[in-house]
Amino acid sequence: MHHSIKAFISRGDSHYIAECHEIAVVTQGKTLDETIANLREAVALHLEGEDPADFDLVPNPSLLVTLELEPSTDAWF
């Protein structure tokens, strides 16, 4: 059983896009805060009324988010 749902956030042209790997959830937002709030809501709605075990998840799993960032133009290394 998995204790977390992995999500990947990347920057699109005008929005951040969040996509889960274990469950079929994709959402977006104009800011990172909005994207994460939308991700929490989308995951909760997707799992509502479902048995988490059907997705190989423990009850009330956490979200593990990876954020893709553009490299800085100011190299400091």
ZAKOL-260314 format. One line per field, with one value per residue: residue number from 1; x, y, z of N, C-alpha, C, O in turn. Coordinates in pm, 1 decimal. Layout:
BEGIN
k	c(NUM,...)
neast	c(X,...)
nnorth	c(Y,...)
nup	c(Z,...)
caeast	c(X,...)
canorth	c(Y,...)
caup	c(Z,...)
ceast	c(X,...)
cnorth	c(Y,...)
cup	c(Z,...)
oeast	c(X,...)
onorth	c(Y,...)
oup	c(Z,...)
//
This chain:
BEGIN
k	c(1,2,3,4,5,6,7,8,9,10,11,12,13,14,15,16,17,18,19,20,21,22,23,24,25,26,27,28,29,30,31,32,33,34,35,36,37,38,39,40,41,42,43,44,45,46,47,48,49,50,51,52,53,54,55,56,57,58,59,60,61,62,63,64,65,66,67,68,69,70,71,72,73,74,75,76,77)
neast	c(83.0,49.3,153.8,143.0,41.0,181.3,259.7,327.3,438.1,446.2,548.9,335.5,245.5,89.1,-7.3,38.2,72.4,-56.3,-8.6,-107.2,50.2,-26.7,-304.0,-580.0,-562.8,-554.3,-479.8,-485.2,-348.4,-318.1,-124.3,127.5,21.4,-255.9,-263.9,-182.9,-390.4,-604.0,-520.3,-534.9,-812.3,-904.9,-795.8,-923.8,-1192.2,-1175.6,-1122.5,-1341.3,-1592.8,-1477.2,-1288.6,-981.2,-798.9,-848.9,-695.3,-449.2,-378.1,-333.4,-579.9,-660.9,-422.9,-112.8,-2.4,264.6,463.9,638.6,823.6,889.0,1141.0,1258.4,1594.5,1815.6,1926.7,2128.5,2407.0,2549.2,2723.4)
nnorth	c(-118.2,221.1,523.1,776.3,998.1,1060.7,1360.6,1571.3,1888.0,2126.1,2410.3,2567.6,2751.8,2967.0,2883.3,2677.6,2325.7,2035.5,1694.0,1372.4,1058.0,801.4,798.9,902.0,1207.9,1541.1,1882.3,2246.1,2578.7,2935.0,3026.1,2880.1,2825.5,2824.2,2611.6,2393.4,2393.6,2336.4,2084.0,1933.1,1943.5,1817.5,1559.1,1475.1,1476.8,1284.0,1054.1,1038.8,853.4,621.6,318.8,348.9,138.7,12.5,155.7,91.7,235.9,373.9,466.0,813.2,925.1,1108.3,1391.4,1392.1,1614.9,1705.6,1961.0,2109.4,2321.6,2602.3,2639.5,2866.5,3178.1,3304.8,3182.2,3042.2,2861.7)
nup	c(0.0,-79.0,77.1,-10.4,-274.9,-576.5,-741.9,-1020.2,-1097.4,-1348.6,-1544.4,-1763.3,-2061.5,-1965.0,-1723.1,-1428.2,-1431.8,-1292.8,-1246.6,-1155.3,-1087.8,-1000.2,-999.3,-1207.4,-1239.1,-1332.2,-1318.6,-1305.5,-1246.8,-1198.5,-1024.3,-805.9,-551.7,-607.0,-788.2,-628.5,-440.0,-612.7,-694.7,-455.5,-415.4,-651.5,-626.7,-391.2,-479.8,-682.3,-534.9,-371.7,-223.6,-307.0,-248.9,-107.0,-115.2,-354.7,-525.5,-443.6,-215.5,113.9,364.4,355.3,210.4,169.7,-30.1,-251.4,-396.5,-685.5,-828.9,-1133.1,-1232.9,-1419.2,-1532.5,-1367.7,-1498.3,-1381.1,-1304.4,-1022.8,-939.2)
caeast	c(0.0,122.4,113.2,134.5,9.5,284.4,213.9,434.1,391.9,533.9,501.1,288.3,259.7,28.1,-53.1,108.2,-5.8,-27.7,-54.3,-78.3,99.3,-97.5,-447.3,-606.6,-596.4,-476.5,-542.4,-395.3,-374.7,-234.6,-12.5,155.5,-76.6,-382.5,-246.0,-181.8,-527.7,-683.5,-475.9,-595.6,-955.8,-925.3,-766.4,-1032.4,-1311.1,-1150.3,-1126.8,-1465.7,-1679.0,-1396.9,-1204.4,-841.9,-729.3,-863.3,-586.2,-330.3,-348.2,-384.4,-678.4,-607.1,-282.4,-61.1,42.2,407.0,466.7,765.5,806.9,990.5,1178.5,1350.5,1726.2,1842.6,2025.6,2236.6,2480.7,2623.9,2809.7)
canorth	c(0.0,347.4,622.9,907.2,1007.7,1145.2,1455.3,1644.1,2020.4,2192.9,2541.3,2575.4,2886.2,3068.9,2820.1,2559.2,2205.1,1927.7,1563.3,1260.6,939.8,679.3,810.5,985.0,1344.7,1649.9,2011.2,2358.4,2702.1,3047.9,3034.6,2751.5,2805.7,2786.2,2478.7,2294.2,2387.6,2263.9,1944.6,1871.5,1927.7,1719.0,1426.8,1442.7,1444.7,1158.9,942.5,1044.2,736.9,507.2,252.3,376.6,12.4,-18.4,227.0,51.0,347.3,370.0,571.9,948.5,936.6,1243.8,1425.2,1416.2,1697.8,1741.8,2081.6,2130.5,2462.3,2641.6,2672.1,3008.1,3235.8,3352.4,3065.6,3076.4,2749.6)
caup	c(0.0,-86.1,175.2,-75.4,-417.2,-637.5,-843.4,-1086.7,-1140.6,-1444.3,-1588.6,-1900.8,-2118.2,-1879.2,-1599.6,-1378.4,-1458.6,-1197.9,-1294.2,-1065.4,-1158.3,-960.2,-1027.4,-1325.6,-1199.2,-1391.0,-1291.7,-1332.5,-1174.7,-1240.9,-930.1,-741.6,-444.3,-669.1,-848.0,-520.7,-387.2,-712.6,-691.5,-337.1,-439.9,-757.9,-571.1,-298.6,-559.7,-753.3,-440.6,-295.7,-240.1,-352.7,-149.9,-143.5,-141.0,-497.0,-592.5,-368.1,-125.8,250.3,384.4,370.5,169.5,152.1,-165.8,-267.0,-516.3,-746.4,-908.5,-1235.9,-1242.5,-1525.8,-1477.4,-1349.1,-1590.0,-1296.1,-1255.0,-903.6,-900.6)
ceast	c(88.1,65.6,101.1,97.9,110.4,223.5,334.1,376.3,494.9,469.7,460.6,310.1,204.4,-17.0,47.0,15.4,40.5,-88.6,-11.9,-36.6,19.9,-246.1,-467.0,-655.8,-499.2,-552.4,-441.2,-433.2,-280.1,-112.2,12.8,55.0,-211.1,-374.6,-250.7,-320.5,-618.0,-648.1,-537.9,-743.5,-983.4,-899.9,-878.7,-1159.3,-1295.3,-1166.3,-1256.3,-1553.8,-1606.8,-1323.3,-1058.9,-762.0,-741.0,-755.6,-452.2,-282.2,-402.0,-495.0,-608.1,-459.0,-241.9,-26.6,190.9,424.2,610.0,739.9,922.8,1015.2,1270.0,1486.3,1743.7,1945.1,2143.5,2307.6,2567.2,2715.7,2939.9)
cnorth	c(125.4,446.9,761.4,890.9,1104.7,1232.8,1532.6,1776.7,2080.2,2324.1,2531.6,2716.8,2993.1,3013.6,2713.4,2440.4,2096.7,1798.4,1455.1,1139.1,814.4,681.4,909.8,1123.8,1440.8,1778.5,2121.2,2476.9,2810.4,3064.4,2896.0,2723.1,2760.4,2645.4,2370.4,2281.7,2309.6,2115.7,1871.9,1844.4,1818.8,1577.0,1383.5,1403.6,1311.4,1038.0,937.1,923.2,612.5,444.3,277.4,250.0,-29.1,49.5,195.5,164.6,320.1,474.2,706.1,960.1,1083.7,1265.4,1453.4,1487.2,1726.6,1859.0,2095.2,2280.9,2484.8,2670.7,2824.0,3055.9,3292.3,3232.1,3107.8,2962.7,2753.4)
cup	c(0.0,14.6,114.4,-222.4,-475.9,-746.0,-895.0,-1135.2,-1234.5,-1487.0,-1734.5,-1953.1,-2025.2,-1743.8,-1555.4,-1398.5,-1361.6,-1249.2,-1195.7,-1147.5,-1124.5,-994.0,-1141.5,-1283.7,-1265.0,-1361.8,-1320.3,-1245.5,-1222.6,-1151.3,-871.9,-631.2,-500.1,-726.7,-740.5,-458.7,-483.1,-713.4,-572.6,-360.1,-543.6,-707.9,-476.8,-374.6,-631.6,-659.9,-359.9,-328.0,-288.5,-234.2,-190.8,-175.1,-287.3,-580.7,-528.0,-277.1,13.8,262.2,409.8,333.1,158.2,5.0,-162.5,-400.9,-558.0,-839.3,-1005.9,-1247.7,-1361.6,-1463.3,-1468.6,-1451.8,-1513.0,-1235.7,-1137.0,-859.0,-972.7)
oeast	c(188.4,-55.6,54.0,120.2,122.7,146.7,430.5,276.0,614.2,350.0,540.5,386.1,265.8,-60.8,128.7,-106.2,159.9,-204.7,104.8,-81.3,0.7,-306.7,-379.5,-775.0,-377.5,-674.3,-326.2,-536.7,-175.2,-7.9,-69.5,8.0,-273.2,-469.8,-315.1,-364.2,-698.4,-735.7,-588.2,-793.8,-1074.0,-973.7,-923.6,-1226.3,-1390.7,-1217.0,-1279.1,-1584.3,-1669.5,-1299.4,-1016.6,-667.5,-653.3,-727.4,-352.9,-162.0,-503.2,-503.5,-506.3,-377.9,-326.1,-22.0,237.8,401.9,692.7,646.1,1039.4,922.0,1348.4,1492.5,1692.8,2037.8,2246.8,2271.3,2649.2,2777.5,3024.5)
onorth	c(132.5,454.0,854.2,786.8,1218.1,1186.3,1556.1,1777.8,2084.4,2345.2,2492.4,2793.4,3098.5,3090.5,2665.7,2452.8,2069.2,1794.2,1447.1,1119.8,729.0,576.3,992.2,1153.5,1424.6,1784.2,2093.8,2476.0,2781.7,3111.4,2805.6,2610.1,2668.7,2568.3,2267.2,2170.9,2226.9,2030.9,1760.6,1736.5,1737.4,1484.8,1269.0,1307.3,1234.3,933.5,840.6,895.3,508.5,509.6,232.6,254.5,-98.3,7.2,263.6,187.2,252.0,563.2,710.4,1001.0,1171.5,1171.0,1530.8,1427.9,1766.9,1856.9,2092.9,2358.2,2397.8,2721.9,2898.9,2983.2,3324.4,3186.0,3198.8,2969.3,2666.4)
oup	c(71.0,34.8,180.2,-284.2,-429.6,-830.3,-822.1,-1206.6,-1204.6,-1467.3,-1819.5,-1893.9,-2008.2,-1658.2,-1634.2,-1384.0,-1349.5,-1289.8,-1157.4,-1260.5,-1211.0,-1014.8,-1168.4,-1291.8,-1255.2,-1377.9,-1354.8,-1178.8,-1280.2,-1196.8,-886.3,-617.6,-446.4,-714.7,-759.1,-427.7,-440.1,-730.7,-587.7,-328.5,-526.0,-742.6,-481.8,-337.4,-641.0,-700.4,-286.9,-443.9,-308.8,-132.7,-297.4,-253.8,-339.0,-692.8,-553.6,-262.8,30.4,177.6,478.9,416.2,139.6,-73.8,-79.1,-506.5,-476.2,-919.0,-966.6,-1269.9,-1399.4,-1351.5,-1552.0,-1487.4,-1571.8,-1127.5,-1149.3,-752.8,-952.1)
//
